[in-house]
């Protein structure tokens, strides 16, 4: 499958307002990996007064919260929840009518993702509907000032605060891992900080992760030979996932601000300059991938992409994403011809 891709010029001069767009893979990776020079804290203040998200922090605050977040989403906890998530995904696929026209996003992708997140956070089954109802309202109106959205944020945060307070630190959920952090080598987090990170995890059930799962299923559906190949050898799903991430980055733009004057490629950047990393373009850099506008899971090293970020801000939810892809996609391959 081919798709036309716009290319930015080889040179990326600074505009008068000192705003830079980085579209080549090498420079984009350099920006994301060098948190000492390129700050993620853009000086944005949450209008609702809550703590900033992990992606908006620099050291030492970023490290203080990221360490327990990595523990909360590490492979051990994800593996412990894997049987429940896998069984739920198979049940969702088994309920789909066949043969029939069906909206796979609303009938399969969204329910599977919500179930996985709820299990990981520790939301009881009977409370899924209202929790993700609040999240849906927040997703539709993400900025404060909308009455329904503000009410949904308040209710969701109140619910999560109660969940945090009644969760024991010895469990197998992300909240348990956060609470246990203070007993281990990590500094303890305030309950309100855990609430913000759990809200962020729940909100990941909308947008980027849904896009990734939907695009991956689409590529398999429109390429029958690929569908049959992965069904015959499930290990091929790994390069298909990597190529999907490269070909259609779920998050296409990342912001950074220069802490000090620096060189990036042939361009001089100054302290205070804003740098916009164009992940989607960097993933299709012809210097890295031959024929980059073609979807090709057999290409050498499809994992060379920046869709999960890079450096200290690499997405901590990667183990969960990989589990969910396998838990949802493999039942599709065996159920439908």
VEXRO-66838 format. One line per 2 residues: number of its first residue (from 1); their letters; for each residue x, y, z of C-alpha. Coordinates in steps of 0.02 Angstrom, whole numbers, plus 50000, padded with zeros to 5 digits. Layout:
<atoms>
NUM) A) X Y Z; ...
</atoms>
This chain:
<atoms>
1) XX) 50000 50000 50000; 50067 50171 49953
3) XX) 50025 50337 50025; 50089 50505 49968
5) XX) 50188 50596 50101; 50229 50780 50102
7) XX) 50413 50817 50130; 50479 50970 50219
9) XX) 50633 51054 50144; 50803 50981 50188
11) XX) 50845 51143 50277; 50733 51198 50419
13) XX) 50774 51382 50452; 50713 51467 50608
15) XX) 50560 51576 50583; 50558 51754 50654
17) XX) 50468 51694 50811; 50605 51564 50840
19) XX) 50496 51414 50808; 50580 51261 50733
21) XX) 50504 51108 50651; 50612 50951 50654
23) XX) 50565 50821 50524; 50721 50714 50499
25) XX) 50741 50557 50603; 50917 50589 50668
27) XX) 50881 50766 50729; 50710 50717 50797
29) XX) 50785 50575 50898; 50923 50690 50960
31) XX) 50795 50816 51024; 50690 50685 51113
33) XX) 50839 50600 51194; 50924 50758 51256
35) XX) 50813 50817 51399; 50957 50917 51470
37) XX) 50944 51040 51324; 50766 51014 51262
39) XX) 50638 51039 51399; 50465 50960 51404
41) XX) 50404 51087 51530; 50337 51223 51416
43) XX) 50274 51333 51557; 50094 51278 51531
45) XX) 49984 51287 51685; 49831 51176 51700
47) XX) 49676 51285 51706; 49593 51164 51826
49) XX) 49735 51177 51950; 49787 50994 51942
51) XX) 49966 50933 51940; 50050 50923 51769
53) XX) 50057 50761 51672; 50215 50656 51666
55) XX) 50247 50712 51486; 50251 50894 51543
57) XX) 50386 50874 51675; 50576 50886 51679
59) XX) 50699 50815 51804; 50694 50799 51950
61) XX) 50503 50800 51956; 50490 50693 51800
63) XX) 50604 50560 51873; 50513 50564 52041
65) XX) 50347 50520 51958; 50411 50415 51812
67) XX) 50498 50286 51921; 50339 50229 52009
69) XX) 50246 50245 51843; 50368 50122 51764
71) XX) 50338 50007 51911; 50150 50028 51890
73) XX) 50158 49981 51706; 50303 49859 51708
75) XX) 50299 49690 51625; 50271 49597 51789
77) XX) 50107 49687 51825; 50053 49682 51643
79) XX) 50091 49496 51636; 49988 49465 51793
81) XX) 49837 49552 51715; 49867 49472 51543
83) XX) 49753 49319 51567; 49606 49428 51618
85) XX) 49634 49553 51477; 49661 49415 51347
87) XX) 49503 49323 51399; 49402 49484 51392
89) XX) 49466 49527 51218; 49424 49353 51153
91) XX) 49248 49367 51226; 49226 49536 51140
93) XX) 49280 49464 50972; 49171 49309 50995
95) XX) 49018 49420 51021; 49039 49504 50852
97) XX) 48915 49443 50720; 48991 49352 50573
99) XX) 48972 49376 50430; 48908 49553 50452
101) XX) 48950 49736 50435; 49010 49796 50603
103) XX) 49096 49951 50671; 49254 49872 50738
105) XX) 49308 50029 50828; 49152 50051 50935
107) XX) 49110 49865 50950; 49282 49793 50981
109) XX) 49430 49913 50991; 49355 50034 51118
111) XX) 49280 49901 51234; 49442 49801 51232
113) XX) 49549 49952 51272; 49433 50011 51409
115) XX) 49429 49839 51489; 49619 49826 51487
117) XX) 49642 49997 51566; 49509 49964 51697
119) XX) 49591 49799 51747; 49761 49881 51757
121) XX) 49699 50029 51860; 49588 49918 51969
123) XX) 49416 49984 51922; 49285 49851 51967
125) XX) 49184 49782 51822; 49021 49858 51879
127) XX) 49098 50032 51878; 49170 50032 51700
129) XX) 49022 50120 51622; 49019 50274 51730
131) XX) 49209 50292 51737; 49226 50288 51549
133) XX) 49070 50393 51531; 49160 50532 51624
135) XX) 49315 50500 51519; 49214 50511 51358
137) XX) 49145 50681 51409; 49321 50741 51449
139) XX) 49384 50677 51282; 49248 50773 51190
141) XX) 49283 50935 51285; 49461 50923 51352
143) XX) 49481 51105 51404; 49408 51178 51564
145) XX) 49264 51300 51547; 49134 51178 51480
147) XX) 49007 51140 51617; 48980 50957 51575
149) XX) 49167 50927 51551; 49213 51014 51715
151) XX) 49083 50910 51806; 49149 50750 51726
153) XX) 49328 50793 51778; 49272 50826 51956
155) XX) 49176 50664 51967; 49314 50561 51888
157) XX) 49447 50635 52003; 49336 50610 52156
159) XX) 49308 50429 52106; 49495 50400 52076
161) XX) 49543 50482 52241; 49427 50363 52332
163) XX) 49499 50217 52232; 49676 50269 52277
165) XX) 49634 50283 52462; 49551 50112 52473
167) XX) 49680 50019 52368; 49809 49917 52462
169) XX) 49991 49932 52406; 50012 49742 52392
171) XX) 49893 49718 52245; 49926 49690 52060
173) XX) 49858 49854 51994; 49943 50014 51939
175) XX) 49870 50106 52089; 49944 49975 52206
177) XX) 50114 49996 52125; 50106 50185 52147
179) XX) 50060 50166 52329; 50197 50038 52358
181) XX) 50329 50153 52284; 50349 50247 52447
183) XX) 50392 50087 52538; 50530 50045 52414
185) XX) 50671 50152 52348; 50557 50282 52270
187) XX) 50489 50437 52358; 50304 50424 52397
189) XX) 50181 50518 52288; 50036 50617 52357
191) XX) 49865 50540 52324; 49822 50689 52213
193) XX) 49976 50653 52105; 49924 50472 52084
195) XX) 49750 50530 52034; 49820 50639 51894
197) XX) 49926 50497 51824; 49781 50373 51833
199) XX) 49666 50497 51747; 49798 50512 51611
201) XX) 49804 50323 51593; 49614 50313 51580
203) XX) 49611 50453 51452; 49734 50355 51346
205) XX) 49581 50247 51309; 49536 50382 51185
207) XX) 49636 50448 51039; 49810 50379 51006
209) XX) 49790 50199 51066; 49621 50179 50980
211) XX) 49698 50249 50821; 49842 50125 50830
213) XX) 49732 49972 50854; 49610 50029 50720
215) XX) 49746 50064 50591; 49831 49897 50624
217) XX) 49667 49802 50599; 49633 49904 50442
219) XX) 49803 49860 50367; 49770 49675 50399
221) XX) 49595 49683 50325; 49647 49771 50164
223) XX) 49796 49655 50141; 49726 49476 50140
225) XX) 49898 49398 50111; 49963 49485 50266
227) XX) 49809 49429 50366; 49839 49248 50316
229) XX) 50026 49259 50350; 50003 49326 50527
231) XX) 49866 49199 50563; 49985 49060 50511
233) XX) 50130 49133 50610; 50075 49249 50753
235) XX) 50257 49302 50780; 50237 49408 50622
237) XX) 50120 49520 50718; 50271 49603 50800
239) XX) 50343 49679 50639; 50165 49722 50583
241) XX) 50143 49821 50744; 50310 49909 50722
243) XX) 50272 49954 50541; 50101 50019 50590
245) XX) 50181 50129 50721; 50307 50191 50593
247) XX) 50183 50215 50451; 50046 50301 50551
249) XX) 50115 50376 50711; 49972 50390 50837
251) XX) 50047 50551 50907; 50121 50652 50765
253) XX) 50190 50806 50853; 50291 50832 51012
255) XX) 50342 51001 51085; 50506 51046 51169
257) XX) 50586 51210 51223; 50773 51245 51216
259) XX) 50854 51272 51385; 51015 51340 51307
261) XX) 51091 51387 51140; 51133 51231 51041
263) XX) 51163 51164 50866; 51040 51043 50786
265) XX) 51105 50980 50622; 51163 51137 50530
267) XX) 51047 51255 50623; 51082 51357 50778
269) XX) 50942 51357 50908; 50933 51482 51049
271) XX) 50877 51468 51229; 50689 51489 51235
273) XX) 50660 51428 51057; 50514 51308 51035
275) XX) 50553 51148 50941; 50411 51048 50863
277) XX) 50462 50868 50828; 50362 50804 50680
279) XX) 50359 50619 50728; 50255 50567 50577
281) XX) 50380 50643 50456; 50532 50580 50551
283) XX) 50462 50404 50543; 50458 50419 50354
285) XX) 50632 50491 50333; 50701 50416 50170
287) XX) 50875 50422 50246; 50817 50287 50368
289) XX) 50684 50190 50272; 50684 50148 50086
291) XX) 50519 50190 50002; 50452 50259 50167
293) XX) 50275 50295 50104; 50243 50110 50075
295) XX) 50170 50001 50214; 50291 49855 50220
297) XX) 50311 49750 50379; 50452 49653 50294
299) XX) 50564 49805 50280; 50729 49801 50377
301) XX) 50706 49865 50554; 50529 49934 50553
303) XX) 50556 49967 50739; 50658 50121 50693
305) XX) 50522 50246 50732; 50485 50376 50865
307) XX) 50302 50338 50894; 50334 50289 51075
309) XX) 50449 50437 51097; 50633 50419 51142
311) XX) 50748 50449 51288; 50680 50488 51462
313) XX) 50505 50521 51396; 50484 50353 51307
315) XX) 50304 50299 51333; 50292 50197 51495
317) XX) 50138 50106 51431; 50229 50008 51294
319) XX) 50208 49836 51380; 50020 49865 51395
321) XX) 50005 49918 51212; 50098 49763 51153
323) XX) 49990 49650 51262; 49829 49729 51200
325) XX) 49878 49716 51017; 49906 49529 51034
327) XX) 49754 49502 51146; 49636 49587 51023
329) XX) 49710 49552 50851; 49750 49367 50864
331) XX) 49568 49317 50904; 49513 49416 50751
333) XX) 49632 49319 50640; 49567 49151 50701
335) XX) 49383 49200 50704; 49365 49281 50532
337) X) 49423 49220 50362
</atoms>
